Amino acid sequence: MFSFVVTAQDKRVTIGDFVTQHEGLKENPDGEIVPINDREINKKIRFFIEEKYINVEFTRNIIWDSYETFISPYDRHHSHTFIVQVKVENHKRLKYLEIKYDPNTLKVDSAFEWDEEVAEFEEVVVEEEVAASDSSTETAVPKKIIEAVTKESHFSAENLEAISKVIDEKNEALRTELSKVEEVEEEVAETIVHNPEQVNMSEAPKGLVAFLNNRK
């Protein structure tokens, strides 16, 4: 999912900001949202495309597409999406480019880059989750939680990874030793069942004695 990078200087988005954006949306008689057509936003978009995409010859149409919000315990942001028709050099057919406008920072950005192989603008996805594994499965842990744990415990991400690796190794070694003990107990139990006179019960493991008593 694409999101804007919020710096320390950026004003934190409030619930009131979401309300303001929703109240600014208008409906036509058919109940459809009237596309936003803001001259200042359009100017920002045109300038952004001119600066970032050097293979674009000119911008044709800028069409408002949607308004999106995101809220979590750790983050919140919102943005308007615009679909822009552009003329790319060496291509006769107009191409479409997705642009995001952040009403909080008043900035525009895009996660799309030109792909020469397919001759289209393609989205570049940035992974925002870190995989953490337990004894049986691998669970995706949100990056924010990892950062919070690291900050609170004063450990770096590398320290946490190293500690986790050591714990996994210790658990594996313990499972191996327990497996050996179970094999010995099975062998002793087999001997007792077939040759009880050959076994000194005082030397048998307590768990094994209880097991044999329960079988009587």
C-alpha positions as CSV (number, residue, x, y, z in Angstrom):
1,M,0.0,0.0,0.0
2,F,1.3,3.4,-0.9
3,S,1.5,6.1,1.7
4,F,3.2,9.4,2.2
5,V,6.2,9.7,4.4
6,V,5.4,12.0,7.3
7,T,8.3,14.0,8.7
8,A,8.7,15.6,12.1
9,Q,7.8,18.9,10.6
10,D,4.5,17.7,9.2
11,K,1.3,18.4,11.2
12,R,-0.2,15.3,12.6
13,V,-3.5,14.4,10.9
14,T,-6.6,14.7,13.2
15,I,-10.0,13.2,13.0
16,G,-11.2,16.7,12.2
17,D,-9.1,16.7,9.1
18,F,-10.9,13.6,7.9
19,V,-14.3,15.3,8.6
20,T,-13.3,18.5,6.7
21,Q,-12.3,16.5,3.6
22,H,-15.6,14.5,3.7
23,E,-17.6,17.7,4.1
24,G,-15.9,19.2,1.0
25,L,-17.2,16.4,-1.2
26,K,-20.3,17.2,-3.2
27,E,-23.0,15.0,-4.7
28,N,-24.9,15.4,-8.0
29,P,-28.7,14.8,-8.3
30,D,-27.9,11.1,-9.1
31,G,-26.1,10.7,-5.7
32,E,-22.6,10.5,-7.4
33,I,-19.6,12.3,-6.0
34,V,-18.7,15.3,-8.1
35,P,-15.0,15.0,-9.1
36,I,-12.7,17.6,-7.5
37,N,-11.3,20.1,-9.9
38,D,-9.0,22.4,-7.9
39,R,-6.7,24.7,-9.9
40,E,-3.9,24.8,-7.3
41,I,-3.9,21.0,-7.0
42,N,-3.7,20.6,-10.7
43,K,-0.8,23.0,-10.9
44,K,1.1,21.0,-8.3
45,I,0.4,17.8,-10.2
46,R,1.6,19.2,-13.5
47,F,4.8,20.6,-11.9
48,F,5.5,17.3,-10.1
49,I,5.1,15.2,-13.3
50,E,7.4,17.7,-15.2
51,E,10.1,17.3,-12.5
52,K,9.9,13.6,-11.9
53,Y,9.1,12.0,-15.3
54,I,11.5,13.3,-17.8
55,N,10.1,11.1,-20.5
56,V,6.7,12.8,-20.3
57,E,6.2,15.4,-23.1
58,F,3.1,17.0,-21.7
59,T,0.1,16.5,-19.4
60,R,-3.4,16.3,-21.0
61,N,-6.2,15.6,-18.5
62,I,-6.2,15.5,-14.6
63,I,-9.2,13.5,-13.3
64,W,-10.0,13.1,-9.6
65,D,-10.5,9.4,-8.8
66,S,-11.0,8.8,-5.1
67,Y,-10.4,9.9,-1.5
68,E,-8.9,7.4,0.9
69,T,-8.2,7.4,4.7
70,F,-6.1,5.2,6.9
71,I,-6.3,4.9,10.7
72,S,-4.4,2.6,13.1
73,P,-3.2,2.9,16.7
74,Y,0.2,4.0,15.3
75,D,-0.5,6.0,12.2
76,R,-3.2,7.9,10.3
77,H,-3.2,9.6,6.9
78,H,-5.4,10.4,4.0
79,S,-5.0,11.3,0.4
80,H,-6.8,12.0,-2.9
81,T,-6.0,10.0,-6.0
82,F,-5.9,11.6,-9.4
83,I,-5.6,9.8,-12.7
84,V,-3.5,11.8,-15.2
85,Q,-3.4,11.4,-19.0
86,V,0.2,12.1,-20.2
87,K,2.0,12.0,-23.5
88,V,5.2,9.9,-23.3
89,E,7.9,10.4,-25.8
90,N,8.1,7.8,-28.6
91,H,4.6,6.6,-27.9
92,K,1.6,7.8,-29.8
93,R,-1.1,6.6,-27.4
94,L,-1.7,8.6,-24.2
95,K,-0.7,6.8,-21.0
96,Y,-2.3,7.0,-17.6
97,L,-0.4,7.9,-14.4
98,E,-1.7,7.7,-10.8
99,I,-0.9,10.6,-8.6
100,K,-1.6,11.0,-4.8
101,Y,-2.3,14.4,-3.2
102,D,-2.0,14.7,0.6
103,P,-4.3,17.4,2.0
104,N,-2.4,17.5,5.2
105,T,1.1,18.4,3.7
106,L,-0.3,19.8,0.5
107,K,2.2,17.7,-1.4
108,V,1.8,15.3,-4.4
109,D,3.6,12.1,-5.0
110,S,3.4,8.8,-6.9
111,A,4.4,5.2,-6.4
112,F,4.4,4.6,-10.2
113,E,7.5,4.4,-12.4
114,W,7.8,4.1,-16.1
115,D,8.4,0.5,-17.2
116,E,10.0,0.4,-20.7
117,E,9.3,-3.3,-21.2
118,V,5.5,-3.1,-20.9
119,A,5.4,0.6,-22.1
120,E,3.3,1.6,-19.1
121,F,3.5,3.2,-15.7
122,E,3.8,0.4,-13.1
123,E,3.4,0.7,-9.3
124,V,6.5,0.1,-7.2
125,V,5.4,-1.7,-4.0
126,V,7.4,-1.1,-0.8
127,E,7.2,-3.9,1.8
128,E,6.2,-2.5,5.3
129,E,6.1,-5.7,7.3
130,V,8.9,-7.8,8.9
131,A,8.6,-11.5,9.3
132,A,9.0,-13.0,12.8
133,S,9.0,-16.8,13.3
134,D,7.9,-18.9,16.3
135,S,8.3,-22.7,16.8
136,S,5.9,-23.7,14.2
137,T,4.8,-20.9,11.9
138,E,6.0,-17.6,10.5
139,T,3.9,-14.6,11.5
140,A,4.0,-11.2,9.8
141,V,4.5,-8.6,12.5
142,P,3.8,-4.9,11.7
143,K,6.9,-2.8,11.4
144,K,5.5,-0.3,13.9
145,I,5.4,-3.0,16.6
146,I,9.0,-4.1,16.0
147,E,10.1,-0.5,16.2
148,A,8.2,0.1,19.4
149,V,9.7,-3.0,21.0
150,T,13.2,-2.0,19.9
151,K,12.8,1.5,21.3
152,E,11.4,0.3,24.6
153,S,14.0,-2.4,25.3
154,H,16.9,-0.4,23.9
155,F,17.9,-3.3,21.6
156,S,18.6,-2.8,18.0
157,A,16.7,-4.8,15.3
158,E,20.0,-6.8,14.8
159,N,20.1,-7.6,18.6
160,L,16.6,-8.9,18.6
161,E,17.2,-11.1,15.6
162,A,20.3,-12.5,17.2
163,I,18.5,-13.2,20.5
164,S,15.7,-14.9,18.6
165,K,18.1,-17.1,16.7
166,V,19.8,-18.2,20.0
167,I,16.4,-19.1,21.5
168,D,15.5,-21.1,18.5
169,E,18.8,-23.0,18.6
170,K,18.3,-23.7,22.4
171,N,14.8,-25.0,21.8
172,E,16.0,-27.3,19.0
173,A,18.7,-28.7,21.2
174,L,16.2,-29.3,24.1
175,R,13.9,-31.1,21.7
176,T,16.7,-33.3,20.6
177,E,17.7,-34.2,24.2
178,L,14.0,-34.9,25.1
179,S,13.8,-37.2,22.1
180,K,16.8,-39.2,23.3
181,V,15.3,-39.6,26.8
182,E,12.1,-40.9,25.3
183,E,14.0,-43.4,23.3
184,V,15.8,-44.7,26.4
185,E,12.6,-44.9,28.4
186,E,11.0,-46.9,25.6
187,E,13.9,-49.3,25.5
188,V,13.8,-49.8,29.3
189,A,10.1,-50.3,29.2
190,E,10.4,-52.9,26.5
191,T,13.1,-54.8,28.6
192,I,10.9,-54.7,31.7
193,V,7.9,-56.0,29.9
194,H,9.8,-59.0,28.5
195,N,12.5,-59.5,31.1
196,P,11.3,-57.9,34.4
197,E,13.9,-60.0,36.4
198,Q,16.8,-58.2,34.6
199,V,15.8,-54.7,35.7
200,N,16.5,-52.9,39.0
201,M,13.5,-50.7,39.5
202,S,15.3,-48.5,41.9
203,E,17.4,-47.3,39.0
204,A,14.5,-46.7,36.7
205,P,13.3,-43.1,36.0
206,K,10.4,-42.0,38.2
207,G,8.2,-41.3,35.2
208,L,8.9,-44.8,33.9
209,V,8.0,-46.3,37.3
210,A,4.7,-44.5,37.4
211,F,4.0,-45.6,33.8
212,L,4.6,-49.2,34.7
213,N,2.5,-49.0,37.8
214,N,-0.4,-47.7,35.8
215,R,-0.1,-50.7,33.4
216,K,-0.6,-53.2,36.3
